[in-house]
């Protein structure tokens, strides 16, 4: 506003100096005043609209509604968190049980592996024993043939002892 006044005074001084150009300057000033008046009226209209909008302010209701929604969302998240926590505990319990069963299975697997190893050793020992027995029988049959005993005498004698 102060700048506009200074500019207007400056124009008036120039108009006085120029002499006949004063009427022209006056017309320009009237035009500028009309423009300022129009701007002032537009600003006043906008201010009235804003005043109306603030007069019909429903902000408290909207804020309360938003708070209610946030509270509902919070409760829903709390419920989901609670369910997730319960599910996590259940899964952890299942994991502990599965690990326990796994340990039991491993112990049983080791026991069965040891038994299988023992069975293989026993089978191998029995095979060796059978081979020795067969070698002994073959040697005895060869000796029986050499002595002239009838064939099958060693086998019959062997069957009698078994």
Secondary structure, 3 states (H helix, E strand, C coil): CHHHHHHHHHHHHHHHHHCCCHHHHHHHHHHHHHHHHHHHHHHHHHHHHHHHHHHCCCHHHHHHHHHHHHHHHHHHHHHHHHHHHHHHHHHHHHHHHHHHHHHHHHHHHHHHHHHHHHHHHHHHHHHHHHHHHHHHHHHHHHHHHHHCCCCCHHHHHHHHHC
